[in-house]
Amino acid sequence: MRWIIGILFSILGILLLTYGLNLREVAETQVDGDGIGVYFLGIEINERVPTVDIPSYSNGFMGSGIIFLILAVCLFVILLSEKSTLKPITPKKQA
C-alpha cells in the first residue's frame, strides 16, 4: 500500500510540475484578452485569471509538484531502507 502511495505522489508531482511549466509558457505566448481559465485534471481552479497573475499560478503548481516529488522520494528511501517492506514500520528500540 505504501508503494502505491509513493507512485501516486510521483505521478501527481510530475503532473503538477509539467502543468506549471506549460502554464508559464502559455502566459508568455498565447494569452489573448484579459486572461485565461485555469483547469487541472478537469477541475476548474479559476475561471478568469488576469494576465499578471498567471506566473504566480505557475509558481504555485511547480512548487506543489516539487513538494509531492520530495515526499515521494522520502517515502521510497524509507521503504528501501527497511529489510522487508511488507512489514509495517516499527520504531527502533532505545538502549
Salt bridges, closest charged atoms under 4 A:
GLU82 OE2 - ARG2 NH1 3.36
